[in-house]
C-alpha cells in the first residue's frame, strides 16, 4: 500500500484482513465486496470519492477473483487507483 493511500484511508491495511478494517462502515463495505466476488466469481469494480483535508479524492477499486483449479475462488487480487480531484 502506498504512503499517500495510507494517508487518505487513515490506516495501513498491508497484510491485514478485511475484518481488521478500522471503521465499522468501511469494514462492512469491504467485507460485502469481497464476499460478492467470492460468491459470484466475477470481477467487481467500485468507484467512489472521499474527502481528506478538505479536498475530494476520487478512487477506483478493482477486485479480481482467482482460483487454483478454476473453481471455487481461493484468492482475490485487488488494485486501486486514486486520483486527486
C-alpha positions as CSV (number, residue, x, y, z in Angstrom):
1,X,0.0,0.0,0.0
2,X,1.5,3.4,-1.0
3,X,2.1,6.2,1.5
4,X,-0.5,8.5,0.0
5,X,-3.2,5.8,0.0
6,X,-2.5,5.1,3.7
7,X,-2.8,8.9,4.4
8,X,-6.2,9.1,2.7
9,X,-7.6,5.8,4.1
10,X,-6.0,6.7,7.5
11,X,-4.9,3.2,8.1
12,X,-2.2,0.9,6.7
13,X,-4.0,-2.3,5.7
14,X,-1.0,-4.0,4.2
15,X,-1.0,-7.7,5.1
16,X,-4.2,-7.4,7.1
17,X,-7.6,-9.0,6.8
18,X,-10.8,-7.2,5.8
19,X,-12.2,-7.9,9.2
20,X,-9.4,-5.6,10.6
21,X,-10.6,-2.6,8.7
22,X,-10.6,0.3,11.3
23,X,-14.1,1.7,10.9
24,X,-17.3,-0.3,11.0
25,X,-18.8,1.3,7.9
26,X,-15.7,0.7,5.8
27,X,-15.3,-2.8,7.2
28,X,-18.8,-3.7,6.3
29,X,-18.4,-2.4,2.7
30,X,-15.1,-4.2,2.3
31,X,-16.4,-7.5,3.5
32,X,-19.5,-7.2,1.3
33,X,-17.4,-6.5,-1.8
34,X,-15.0,-9.4,-1.1
35,X,-18.0,-11.7,-0.3
36,X,-19.7,-10.8,-3.6
37,X,-16.6,-11.5,-5.6
38,X,-16.2,-14.8,-3.8
39,X,-19.8,-15.9,-4.3
40,X,-20.2,-14.7,-7.9
41,X,-16.7,-15.5,-9.1
42,X,-16.8,-12.3,-11.2
43,X,-14.7,-9.1,-11.1
44,X,-16.1,-6.2,-9.2
45,X,-15.3,-2.5,-10.0
46,X,-16.1,0.1,-7.4
47,X,-15.8,3.9,-8.0
48,X,-16.1,6.4,-5.2
49,X,-14.9,9.6,-3.6
50,X,-13.5,10.6,-0.1
51,X,-12.9,13.9,1.4
52,X,-9.5,14.3,3.1
53,X,-8.1,17.6,4.4
54,X,-10.9,19.4,2.7
55,X,-10.2,18.0,-0.7
56,X,-12.1,15.4,-2.7
57,X,-10.2,12.4,-3.9
58,X,-11.7,10.0,-6.4
59,X,-10.8,6.4,-6.5
60,X,-11.5,3.1,-8.2
61,X,-11.0,-0.4,-6.8
62,X,-11.0,-3.5,-9.0
63,X,-11.3,-6.9,-7.3
64,X,-10.5,-9.9,-9.4
65,X,-11.4,-13.5,-8.4
66,X,-8.6,-16.1,-8.7
67,X,-8.7,-19.8,-8.4
68,X,-6.1,-22.5,-8.2
69,X,-8.3,-25.0,-10.2
70,X,-10.9,-22.9,-11.9
71,X,-13.5,-23.0,-9.1
72,X,-14.1,-22.0,-6.3
73,X,-12.5,-18.6,-5.7
74,X,-9.4,-19.1,-3.5
75,X,-7.8,-15.7,-3.8
76,X,-8.8,-12.1,-4.7
77,X,-6.4,-9.7,-6.4
78,X,-7.3,-6.1,-5.7
79,X,-5.9,-3.0,-7.3
80,X,-6.8,0.6,-6.6
81,X,-6.3,3.9,-8.4
82,X,-6.5,7.1,-6.6
83,X,-6.9,10.5,-8.4
84,X,-6.7,14.0,-7.0
85,X,-9.8,16.0,-7.9
